[in-house]
């Protein structure tokens, strides 16, 4: 899916000291050039300046600081956003120093505080320096981020950003601010906030910029037709059962392969030439219009028939290959190649790639974005059973201490081992514009390391926590925008932007002491916690719902649930298994 994202300044609150020793200014900038906007997004900032030197024009200086910040950030459209923001922040600080330093002095008499939010697609980046803070109101809960470094999170519809001076946060308090924002119409926010500020004793340098957001999903292709539907095999048993015998991945594939692959093809349209002809023909030449209309209709029918024949041939090859994929991979691969060659003849398709995992039973075919969705033979991207590792694993990546982070499908190294890693016990990934950000849970370092996906690989390591968090007893983590950390005693702690949230598991449920894994995702509505061969489900508020026992005597590990929450994939010794949740 693509996204339409709008972030709109809804309230600006500015109060200056009577002594005029300080100013607080807010700025918003959206590039006019489409390429620049797509590469760097839109920038919003709050700048405060304090100085006992009355000869300094602080308002002019604030404009110059933001100009330096903006120009440095948008100077290059290639490379990572976090690196560009880091350079821009340094440039803003240097600008203040160069413009206000007195001869013979090593420091400036002007104190700069700056916070910013960058919205790029459905991701937002935020950071601060000095006596300012960035807050986020999401789902009725207000959180301020005490970061001194740059961080990023996924944007959700309805998010409200608050860029404000520290005095603004201290005087109004998060609780008082929440009461106004949650119980007052948006058009009255400014008046209510100004009223509350003026009621406070003493006037301090205060300022705030409130930004509302709206995220709307839109299809990648507007005119698509659905050719064929997935027909899943019925489970052997009505209760939760393991379909795979130990070491036999082909049993999994044989039971779960779709009977008819799903294909999306662009709907054929009338050509522009035909449309122009139709528009220029007058009603007076009815016979000509009728003849032309007949031609166009027949041409349209011919295109539809050609497309139908193409789809039938492709599906025929796919079904042939699918039936023998576990017994004759070589012949199956030839069938898939035939299907790909046919699709290449379709004018909208610009590229098709076929991949076979050596010595394995899984074959897949991917088609580029000219088609809305690639067809695939199996959603399980592993090869033989012995390649299912007993290490930190999520749906996309595998962690191996000796090699680093490997892709789950081809087991290729995407992030080599780094020396700072001490004892990584859990890993998860989070999808962004350039790919999947990686999060590694290092219990010995008491830190979660974050690596940001970039066009040419991954960024340097970032510490997720700005202050110490006890993680020595942690065993796993799950991410849906927030991070959930599972501890050995069964406790789960929730963090957003590195800040602890009010969260705990509740309701009647068995003891989770000794639990080993937790799983969730942005498109998953629940939390899943694994203990031995039991799986327990909680909602996102922490309330217990139900539990299941997997029909295997082995300890279960590396658990993940499909997007529809109908199937659970897990490892058991050396065998990958799949089970179906009972309805």
Order of alpha helices (4+ residues) and beta strands (2+ residues): beta-beta-alpha-beta-alpha-alpha-beta-beta-beta-beta-beta-beta-alpha-alpha-beta-beta-alpha-beta-alpha-alpha-alpha-beta-beta-beta-beta-beta-beta-beta-beta-beta-beta-beta-beta-beta-beta-beta-beta-beta-beta-beta-beta-beta-beta
